[in-house]
Amino acid sequence: MSNIMPFILSHYNSEIVKRICGKYGIEPMDALRRFLLSETYHMLADEELEMWDFSPLGIFDMWENEQITGDPGNSLYLRRDEYV
Protein backbone atom coordinates (compact mmCIF):
# COMPACT_ATOMS: atom_id res chain seq x y z
CA MET A 1 0.00 0.00 0.00
CA SER A 2 1.38 3.38 -0.95
CA ASN A 3 1.85 6.18 1.58
CA ILE A 4 -1.10 8.10 0.14
CA MET A 5 -3.58 5.21 0.35
CA PRO A 6 -4.34 5.52 4.11
CA PHE A 7 -5.23 9.20 3.58
CA ILE A 8 -7.40 8.40 0.57
CA LEU A 9 -9.15 5.52 2.32
CA SER A 10 -9.75 7.63 5.42
CA HIS A 11 -11.43 10.31 3.30
CA TYR A 12 -13.68 7.80 1.54
CA ASN A 13 -14.47 5.99 4.80
CA SER A 14 -15.62 9.24 6.38
CA GLU A 15 -17.74 10.30 3.40
CA ILE A 16 -19.34 6.90 2.84
CA VAL A 17 -20.14 6.41 6.53
CA LYS A 18 -21.86 9.82 6.61
CA ARG A 19 -24.00 8.81 3.64
CA ILE A 20 -24.88 5.38 5.10
CA CYS A 21 -25.81 6.93 8.45
CA GLY A 22 -27.84 9.68 6.83
CA LYS A 23 -29.78 7.49 4.44
CA TYR A 24 -30.27 4.37 6.55
CA GLY A 25 -30.12 5.71 10.12
CA ILE A 26 -27.35 3.29 11.02
CA GLU A 27 -24.94 4.12 13.86
CA PRO A 28 -21.51 5.30 12.62
CA MET A 29 -19.52 2.32 13.91
CA ASP A 30 -21.96 -0.15 12.37
CA ALA A 31 -21.94 1.79 9.10
CA LEU A 32 -18.13 1.75 9.08
CA ARG A 33 -18.07 -1.98 9.78
CA ARG A 34 -20.52 -2.66 6.96
CA PHE A 35 -18.48 -0.59 4.54
CA LEU A 36 -15.11 -2.06 5.57
CA LEU A 37 -16.42 -5.60 5.14
CA SER A 38 -17.89 -4.92 1.70
CA GLU A 39 -16.56 -5.93 -1.68
CA THR A 40 -16.84 -2.26 -2.64
CA TYR A 41 -14.30 -1.33 0.05
CA HIS A 42 -11.94 -4.11 -1.07
CA MET A 43 -12.15 -2.76 -4.61
CA LEU A 44 -11.46 0.78 -3.36
CA ALA A 45 -8.44 -0.43 -1.36
CA ASP A 46 -6.98 -2.23 -4.40
CA GLU A 47 -4.48 0.27 -5.81
CA GLU A 48 -4.48 -1.44 -9.21
CA LEU A 49 -8.17 -0.61 -9.73
CA GLU A 50 -7.58 3.13 -9.11
CA MET A 51 -11.09 3.54 -7.69
CA TRP A 52 -10.15 6.91 -6.20
CA ASP A 53 -11.07 8.35 -9.60
CA PHE A 54 -14.70 7.93 -8.49
CA SER A 55 -16.35 10.48 -6.24
CA PRO A 56 -17.55 9.38 -2.80
CA LEU A 57 -21.07 9.48 -4.24
CA GLY A 58 -20.03 6.95 -6.90
CA ILE A 59 -18.44 4.68 -4.30
CA PHE A 60 -21.57 4.98 -2.13
CA ASP A 61 -23.70 4.00 -5.15
CA MET A 62 -21.51 0.95 -5.66
CA TRP A 63 -21.82 0.01 -1.97
CA GLU A 64 -25.59 0.50 -2.05
CA ASN A 65 -25.93 -1.66 -5.16
CA GLU A 66 -23.83 -4.32 -3.50
CA GLN A 67 -26.17 -4.29 -0.49
CA ILE A 68 -29.27 -4.55 -2.69
CA THR A 69 -28.10 -6.92 -5.43
CA GLY A 70 -24.98 -8.53 -3.97
CA ASP A 71 -22.76 -7.05 -6.69
CA PRO A 72 -21.20 -3.57 -6.70
CA GLY A 73 -20.78 -4.05 -10.45
CA ASN A 74 -24.50 -3.35 -10.84
CA SER A 75 -23.83 0.33 -10.11
CA LEU A 76 -24.42 2.63 -13.06
CA TYR A 77 -20.92 3.99 -12.38
CA LEU A 78 -19.47 0.63 -13.44
CA ARG A 79 -22.02 -0.77 -15.89
CA ARG A 80 -21.55 1.91 -18.54
CA ASP A 81 -24.65 0.71 -20.34
CA GLU A 82 -27.35 2.61 -22.21
CA TYR A 83 -28.61 4.26 -18.99
CA VAL A 84 -25.40 6.22 -18.40
SVG drawing of the C-alpha trace seen along z (x, -y; Angstrom):
<svg xmlns="http://www.w3.org/2000/svg" viewBox="-33 -13 37 24">
<polyline fill="none" stroke="black" stroke-width="0.4" points="0.0,0.0 1.4,-3.4 1.9,-6.2 -1.1,-8.1 -3.6,-5.2 -4.3,-5.5 -5.2,-9.2 -7.4,-8.4 -9.1,-5.5 -9.7,-7.6 -11.4,-10.3 -13.7,-7.8 -14.5,-6.0 -15.6,-9.2 -17.7,-10.3 -19.3,-6.9 -20.1,-6.4 -21.9,-9.8 -24.0,-8.8 -24.9,-5.4 -25.8,-6.9 -27.8,-9.7 -29.8,-7.5 -30.3,-4.4 -30.1,-5.7 -27.3,-3.3 -24.9,-4.1 -21.5,-5.3 -19.5,-2.3 -22.0,0.2 -21.9,-1.8 -18.1,-1.8 -18.1,2.0 -20.5,2.7 -18.5,0.6 -15.1,2.1 -16.4,5.6 -17.9,4.9 -16.6,5.9 -16.8,2.3 -14.3,1.3 -11.9,4.1 -12.2,2.8 -11.5,-0.8 -8.4,0.4 -7.0,2.2 -4.5,-0.3 -4.5,1.4 -8.2,0.6 -7.6,-3.1 -11.1,-3.5 -10.2,-6.9 -11.1,-8.4 -14.7,-7.9 -16.4,-10.5 -17.5,-9.4 -21.1,-9.5 -20.0,-7.0 -18.4,-4.7 -21.6,-5.0 -23.7,-4.0 -21.5,-0.9 -21.8,0.0 -25.6,-0.5 -25.9,1.7 -23.8,4.3 -26.2,4.3 -29.3,4.6 -28.1,6.9 -25.0,8.5 -22.8,7.1 -21.2,3.6 -20.8,4.0 -24.5,3.4 -23.8,-0.3 -24.4,-2.6 -20.9,-4.0 -19.5,-0.6 -22.0,0.8 -21.5,-1.9 -24.7,-0.7 -27.4,-2.6 -28.6,-4.3 -25.4,-6.2"/>
</svg>
